[in-house]
């Protein structure tokens, strides 16, 4: 899903985004670090993933809208 950066604190690497429907979601340093970014700007478009792929889940990764998200890991019981 995509969103727009509302806030970003470079010291704590935390912030918040607005989803396209206006819903606000916060993200923590772990989600920021998972995206491999160094900085975000207010108003910047981003791509993100949440724990349950809905607007109510916790953000697990955030990166630039022009970058692809990494594939989800395959659970051990589904590996061949």
The first five atom37 places (N, CA, C, CB, O) and aatype in JSON, in Angstrom:
{
  "aatype": [20, 20, 20, 20, 20, 20, 20, 20, 20, 20, 20, 20, 20, 20, 20, 20, 20, 20, 20, 20, 20, 20, 20, 20, 20, 20, 20, 20, 20, 20, 20, 20, 20, 20, 20, 20, 20, 20, 20, 20, 20, 20, 20, 20, 20, 20, 20, 20, 20, 20, 20, 20, 20, 20, 20, 20, 20, 20, 20, 20, 20, 20, 20, 20, 20, 20, 20, 20, 20, 20, 20, 20, 20, 20, 20, 20, 20, 20, 20, 20],
  "atom_mask": [
    [1, 1, 1, 1, 1],
    [1, 1, 1, 1, 1],
    [1, 1, 1, 1, 1],
    [1, 1, 1, 1, 1],
    [1, 1, 1, 1, 1],
    [1, 1, 1, 1, 1],
    [1, 1, 1, 1, 1],
    [1, 1, 1, 1, 1],
    [1, 1, 1, 1, 1],
    [1, 1, 1, 1, 1],
    [1, 1, 1, 1, 1],
    [1, 1, 1, 1, 1],
    [1, 1, 1, 1, 1],
    [1, 1, 1, 1, 1],
    [1, 1, 1, 1, 1],
    [1, 1, 1, 1, 1],
    [1, 1, 1, 1, 1],
    [1, 1, 1, 1, 1],
    [1, 1, 1, 1, 1],
    [1, 1, 1, 1, 1],
    [1, 1, 1, 1, 1],
    [1, 1, 1, 1, 1],
    [1, 1, 1, 1, 1],
    [1, 1, 1, 1, 1],
    [1, 1, 1, 1, 1],
    [1, 1, 1, 1, 1],
    [1, 1, 1, 1, 1],
    [1, 1, 1, 1, 1],
    [1, 1, 1, 1, 1],
    [1, 1, 1, 1, 1],
    [1, 1, 1, 1, 1],
    [1, 1, 1, 1, 1],
    [1, 1, 1, 1, 1],
    [1, 1, 1, 1, 1],
    [1, 1, 1, 1, 1],
    [1, 1, 1, 1, 1],
    [1, 1, 1, 1, 1],
    [1, 1, 1, 1, 1],
    [1, 1, 1, 1, 1],
    [1, 1, 1, 1, 1],
    [1, 1, 1, 1, 1],
    [1, 1, 1, 1, 1],
    [1, 1, 1, 1, 1],
    [1, 1, 1, 1, 1],
    [1, 1, 1, 1, 1],
    [1, 1, 1, 1, 1],
    [1, 1, 1, 1, 1],
    [1, 1, 1, 1, 1],
    [1, 1, 1, 1, 1],
    [1, 1, 1, 1, 1],
    [1, 1, 1, 1, 1],
    [1, 1, 1, 1, 1],
    [1, 1, 1, 1, 1],
    [1, 1, 1, 1, 1],
    [1, 1, 1, 1, 1],
    [1, 1, 1, 1, 1],
    [1, 1, 1, 1, 1],
    [1, 1, 1, 1, 1],
    [1, 1, 1, 1, 1],
    [1, 1, 1, 1, 1],
    [1, 1, 1, 1, 1],
    [1, 1, 1, 1, 1],
    [1, 1, 1, 1, 1],
    [1, 1, 1, 1, 1],
    [1, 1, 1, 1, 1],
    [1, 1, 1, 1, 1],
    [1, 1, 1, 1, 1],
    [1, 1, 1, 1, 1],
    [1, 1, 1, 1, 1],
    [1, 1, 1, 1, 1],
    [1, 1, 1, 1, 1],
    [1, 1, 1, 1, 1],
    [1, 1, 1, 1, 1],
    [1, 1, 1, 1, 1],
    [1, 1, 1, 1, 1],
    [1, 1, 1, 1, 1],
    [1, 1, 1, 1, 1],
    [1, 1, 1, 1, 1],
    [1, 1, 1, 1, 1],
    [1, 1, 1, 1, 1]
  ],
  "atom_positions": [
    [[0.84, -1.17, 0.0], [0.0, 0.0, 0.0], [0.88, 1.23, 0.0], [-0.95, 0.0, 1.2], [2.05, 1.16, 0.39]],
    [[0.33, 2.35, -0.44], [1.11, 3.58, -0.51], [0.54, 4.62, 0.44], [1.13, 4.12, -1.95], [-0.62, 4.55, 0.85]],
    [[1.39, 5.59, 0.77], [1.0, 6.64, 1.71], [1.86, 7.87, 1.48], [1.13, 6.14, 3.18], [2.76, 7.87, 0.63]],
    [[1.57, 8.92, 2.24], [2.32, 10.18, 2.19], [2.88, 10.46, 3.58], [1.42, 11.36, 1.69], [2.16, 10.33, 4.57]],
    [[4.14, 10.84, 3.65], [4.79, 11.1, 4.94], [4.15, 12.33, 5.59], [6.32, 11.31, 4.76], [4.09, 13.41, 5.0]],
    [[3.68, 12.14, 6.83], [3.12, 13.24, 7.63], [4.21, 13.83, 8.52], [1.93, 12.75, 8.49], [4.4, 15.04, 8.56]],
    [[4.93, 12.95, 9.24], [6.0, 13.39, 10.13], [7.15, 12.4, 10.04], [5.5, 13.52, 11.6], [6.96, 11.23, 9.72]],
    [[8.35, 12.88, 10.34], [9.51, 12.01, 10.44], [10.53, 12.66, 11.35], [10.13, 11.72, 9.04], [10.87, 13.83, 11.18]],
    [[11.02, 11.9, 12.34], [12.06, 12.37, 13.26], [13.33, 11.6, 12.94], [11.62, 12.18, 14.77], [13.42, 10.4, 13.24]],
    [[14.33, 12.25, 12.35], [15.55, 11.53, 11.96], [16.36, 11.01, 13.15], [16.42, 12.43, 11.14], [17.13, 10.06, 13.0]],
    [[16.2, 11.61, 14.33], [16.94, 11.12, 15.5], [16.4, 9.79, 16.0], [16.89, 12.15, 16.62], [17.17, 8.9, 16.34]],
    [[15.06, 9.66, 16.04], [14.46, 8.41, 16.52], [14.1, 7.47, 15.38], [13.22, 8.71, 17.35], [13.79, 6.3, 15.61]],
    [[14.13, 7.98, 14.13], [13.76, 7.23, 12.93], [12.31, 6.76, 12.99], [14.7, 6.03, 12.75], [11.98, 5.69, 12.48]],
    [[11.45, 7.56, 13.61], [10.03, 7.25, 13.72], [9.22, 8.34, 13.04], [9.6, 7.09, 15.2], [9.73, 9.43, 12.78]],
    [[7.96, 8.04, 12.77], [7.12, 9.04, 12.16], [5.72, 8.53, 11.93], [7.71, 9.51, 10.86], [5.29, 7.55, 12.53]],
    [[5.01, 9.22, 11.05], [3.64, 8.85, 10.72], [3.38, 9.15, 9.25], [2.62, 9.6, 11.63], [4.03, 10.01, 8.65]],
    [[2.44, 8.42, 8.69], [2.05, 8.61, 7.3], [0.54, 8.71, 7.21], [2.57, 7.45, 6.41], [-0.19, 8.26, 8.1]],
    [[0.07, 9.32, 6.12], [-1.35, 9.32, 5.77], [-1.55, 8.34, 4.64], [-1.84, 10.75, 5.38], [-0.9, 8.44, 3.6]],
    [[-2.45, 7.38, 4.84], [-2.85, 6.51, 3.74], [-3.69, 7.33, 2.77], [-3.63, 5.26, 4.25], [-4.12, 8.44, 3.11]],
    [[-3.93, 6.81, 1.59], [-4.68, 7.55, 0.58], [-6.11, 7.87, 1.01], [-4.69, 6.78, -0.71], [-6.71, 8.8, 0.49]],
    [[-6.66, 7.09, 1.95], [-8.02, 7.37, 2.43], [-8.03, 8.32, 3.63], [-8.71, 6.06, 2.81], [-9.09, 8.58, 4.21]],
    [[-6.85, 8.85, 4.0], [-6.76, 9.8, 5.11], [-6.44, 9.19, 6.45], [-8.03, 10.53, 5.22], [-6.21, 9.91, 7.42]],
    [[-6.4, 7.86, 6.53], [-6.05, 7.19, 7.77], [-4.6, 7.47, 8.12], [-6.3, 5.67, 7.67], [-3.72, 7.41, 7.25]],
    [[-4.34, 7.77, 9.38], [-2.97, 8.01, 9.83], [-2.4, 6.75, 10.48], [-2.92, 9.2, 10.83], [-3.06, 6.11, 11.29]],
    [[-1.18, 6.4, 10.11], [-0.48, 5.26, 10.69], [0.9, 5.7, 11.14], [-0.38, 4.08, 9.68], [1.61, 6.39, 10.41]],
    [[1.27, 5.3, 12.36], [2.61, 5.58, 12.86], [3.54, 4.44, 12.45], [2.61, 5.77, 14.41], [3.1, 3.32, 12.24]],
    [[4.83, 4.75, 12.35], [5.82, 3.7, 12.12], [6.98, 3.89, 13.08], [6.33, 3.71, 10.64], [7.3, 5.01, 13.47]],
    [[7.6, 2.77, 13.46], [8.71, 2.82, 14.41], [10.05, 2.68, 13.68], [8.57, 1.71, 15.47], [10.09, 2.53, 12.46]],
    [[11.13, 2.75, 14.45], [12.48, 2.68, 13.87], [12.72, 1.35, 13.17], [13.53, 2.89, 14.95], [13.43, 1.31, 12.16]],
    [[12.16, 0.27, 13.68], [12.35, -1.04, 13.03], [11.77, -1.04, 11.62], [11.71, -2.15, 13.87], [12.39, -1.57, 10.7]],
    [[10.59, -0.47, 11.45], [9.96, -0.4, 10.12], [10.79, 0.48, 9.19], [8.52, 0.13, 10.22], [10.96, 0.16, 8.01]],
    [[11.29, 1.6, 9.71], [12.12, 2.49, 8.89], [13.41, 1.79, 8.48], [12.43, 3.79, 9.66], [13.79, 1.84, 7.31]],
    [[14.08, 1.15, 9.43], [15.34, 0.46, 9.13], [15.15, -0.68, 8.13], [15.96, -0.08, 10.42], [16.03, -0.93, 7.31]],
    [[14.01, -1.36, 8.2], [13.75, -2.48, 7.29], [13.66, -2.03, 5.83], [12.45, -3.18, 7.68], [13.9, -2.81, 4.92]],
    [[13.33, -0.76, 5.62], [13.21, -0.24, 4.26], [14.51, 0.21, 3.64], [12.26, 0.88, 4.24], [14.55, 0.52, 2.45]],
    [[15.58, 0.26, 4.43], [16.88, 0.63, 3.9], [17.04, 2.1, 3.56], [17.16, -0.17, 2.71], [17.9, 2.47, 2.76]],
    [[16.21, 2.95, 4.15], [16.29, 4.38, 3.86], [17.19, 5.09, 4.84], [14.9, 5.0, 3.89], [17.54, 4.56, 5.9]],
    [[17.57, 6.32, 4.48], [18.38, 7.16, 5.37], [17.59, 8.35, 5.88], [19.65, 7.63, 4.66], [17.9, 8.89, 6.94]],
    [[16.58, 8.78, 5.11], [15.81, 9.96, 5.49], [14.48, 9.96, 4.75], [16.6, 11.26, 5.19], [14.35, 9.37, 3.68]],
    [[13.49, 10.62, 5.33], [12.21, 10.86, 4.66], [11.88, 12.34, 4.75], [11.07, 9.99, 5.29], [12.27, 13.01, 5.71]],
    [[11.17, 12.84, 3.76], [10.74, 14.25, 3.76], [9.22, 14.31, 3.89], [11.22, 14.97, 2.47], [8.51, 13.44, 3.39]],
    [[8.75, 15.34, 4.55], [7.31, 15.54, 4.67], [6.7, 15.63, 3.27], [6.98, 16.81, 5.51], [7.24, 16.31, 2.4]],
    [[5.57, 14.96, 3.08], [4.9, 14.97, 1.79], [5.41, 13.94, 0.8], [5.02, 16.3, 1.19], [4.83, 13.77, -0.27]],
    [[6.5, 13.26, 1.13], [7.08, 12.26, 0.23], [6.16, 11.04, 0.14], [8.49, 11.85, 0.71], [5.57, 10.62, 1.14]],
    [[6.06, 10.47, -1.05], [5.25, 9.27, -1.25], [6.09, 8.05, -0.88], [4.74, 9.16, -2.71], [7.26, 7.94, -1.25]],
    [[5.46, 7.13, -0.14], [6.14, 5.93, 0.32], [5.27, 4.71, 0.08], [6.5, 6.05, 1.81], [4.05, 4.81, -0.12]],
    [[5.92, 3.57, 0.09], [5.25, 2.27, 0.01], [5.48, 1.6, 1.36], [5.8, 1.39, -1.21], [6.57, 1.71, 1.92]],
    [[4.47, 0.91, 1.87], [4.63, 0.27, 3.17], [3.89, -1.06, 3.23], [4.14, 1.18, 4.28], [3.02, -1.35, 2.42]],
    [[4.27, -1.83, 4.22], [3.59, -3.1, 4.5], [3.21, -3.09, 5.98], [4.5, -4.35, 4.15], [3.96, -2.6, 6.82]],
    [[2.04, -3.64, 6.28], [1.59, -3.74, 7.67], [1.47, -5.21, 8.05], [0.24, -3.0, 7.88], [1.51, -6.1, 7.2]],
    [[1.31, -5.45, 9.35], [1.28, -6.83, 9.84], [0.16, -7.65, 9.23], [1.14, -6.83, 11.34], [0.33, -8.84, 9.01]],
    [[-0.98, -7.03, 8.96], [-2.09, -7.81, 8.4], [-2.6, -7.25, 7.07], [-3.22, -7.85, 9.39], [-3.72, -7.54, 6.65]],
    [[-1.76, -6.43, 6.39], [-2.08, -5.87, 5.07], [-3.38, -5.07, 5.07], [-2.18, -6.99, 4.05], [-4.05, -4.97, 4.04]],
    [[-3.74, -4.49, 6.22], [-4.88, -3.57, 6.29], [-4.39, -2.28, 6.9], [-6.06, -4.17, 7.1], [-3.27, -2.19, 7.39]],
    [[-5.24, -1.27, 6.86], [-4.86, 0.01, 7.43], [-4.85, 0.0, 8.95], [-5.79, 1.09, 6.94], [-4.51, 1.01, 9.57]],
    [[-5.21, -1.12, 9.55], [-5.24, -1.21, 11.01], [-4.03, -1.95, 11.58], [-6.51, -1.9, 11.46], [-3.87, -2.02, 12.8]],
    [[-3.2, -2.49, 10.72], [-2.03, -3.24, 11.19], [-0.87, -2.34, 11.55], [-1.6, -4.22, 10.13], [-0.88, -1.14, 11.27]],
    [[0.13, -2.92, 12.18], [1.37, -2.21, 12.52], [2.26, -2.18, 11.29], [2.1, -2.88, 13.74], [2.4, -3.18, 10.6]],
    [[2.88, -1.03, 11.03], [3.78, -0.9, 9.88], [5.04, -1.72, 10.15], [4.14, 0.6, 9.6], [5.69, -1.55, 11.18]],
    [[5.38, -2.62, 9.22], [6.57, -3.47, 9.38], [7.72, -3.04, 8.49], [6.21, -4.91, 9.09], [8.88, -3.37, 8.77]],
    [[7.42, -2.31, 7.42], [8.47, -1.82, 6.52], [7.93, -0.59, 5.79], [8.93, -2.92, 5.5], [6.76, -0.54, 5.4]],
    [[8.81, 0.38, 5.61], [8.46, 1.59, 4.86], [9.64, 1.93, 3.96], [8.1, 2.79, 5.82], [10.79, 1.92, 4.39]],
    [[9.33, 2.23, 2.7], [10.38, 2.59, 1.74], [9.79, 3.57, 0.73], [10.95, 1.33, 1.03], [8.61, 3.89, 0.8]],
    [[10.59, 4.04, -0.19], [10.11, 4.98, -1.19], [9.09, 4.33, -2.11], [11.28, 5.54, -2.0], [9.16, 3.13, -2.38]],
    [[8.15, 5.12, -2.6], [7.11, 4.6, -3.48], [7.68, 4.03, -4.76], [6.1, 5.7, -3.81], [7.07, 3.16, -5.39]],
    [[8.85, 4.5, -5.16], [9.47, 4.01, -6.4], [10.24, 2.71, -6.21], [10.4, 5.06, -6.97], [10.69, 2.11, -7.18]],
    [[10.39, 2.27, -4.97], [11.09, 1.01, -4.67], [10.08, -0.11, -4.48], [11.98, 1.16, -3.41], [8.97, 0.13, -4.0]],
    [[10.46, -1.33, -4.84], [9.63, -2.49, -4.57], [9.85, -2.94, -3.13], [9.95, -3.65, -5.55], [10.96, -2.82, -2.6]],
    [[8.8, -3.45, -2.52], [8.95, -4.05, -1.2], [9.59, -5.42, -1.36], [7.58, -4.16, -0.46], [9.33, -6.1, -2.36]],
    [[10.4, -5.84, -0.41], [10.97, -7.19, -0.51], [9.86, -8.22, -0.38], [12.06, -7.42, 0.57], [8.84, -7.95, 0.25]],
    [[10.04, -9.4, -0.95], [9.01, -10.43, -0.83], [8.85, -10.86, 0.62], [9.35, -11.65, -1.71], [9.79, -10.79, 1.42]],
    [[7.65, -11.3, 0.94], [7.4, -11.82, 2.29], [8.16, -13.12, 2.47], [5.88, -12.03, 2.53], [8.27, -13.9, 1.52]],
    [[8.69, -13.37, 3.66], [9.39, -14.64, 3.88], [8.41, -15.81, 3.82], [10.12, -14.62, 5.25], [7.25, -15.69, 4.22]],
    [[8.89, -16.93, 3.32], [8.07, -18.14, 3.24], [8.17, -18.86, 4.58], [8.53, -19.07, 2.06], [9.27, -19.15, 5.05]],
    [[7.01, -19.16, 5.22], [7.06, -19.9, 6.49], [7.73, -21.26, 6.31], [5.64, -20.08, 7.06], [7.62, -21.86, 5.24]],
    [[8.42, -21.74, 7.34], [9.15, -23.03, 7.22], [8.27, -24.19, 6.78], [9.78, -23.37, 8.55], [8.73, -25.06, 6.05]],
    [[7.01, -24.22, 7.2], [6.14, -25.34, 6.86], [5.7, -25.31, 5.4], [4.92, -25.34, 7.76], [5.16, -26.29, 4.89]],
    [[5.93, -24.18, 4.71], [5.57, -24.1, 3.29], [6.78, -24.26, 2.37], [4.9, -22.77, 3.01], [6.63, -24.26, 1.15]],
    [[7.96, -24.41, 2.95], [9.16, -24.58, 2.14], [9.26, -26.02, 1.66], [10.43, -24.19, 2.93], [8.89, -26.95, 2.38]],
    [[9.77, -26.19, 0.44], [9.89, -27.57, -0.07], [11.31, -28.06, 0.02], [9.41, -27.66, -1.5], [11.59, -29.19, -0.37]]
  ]
}
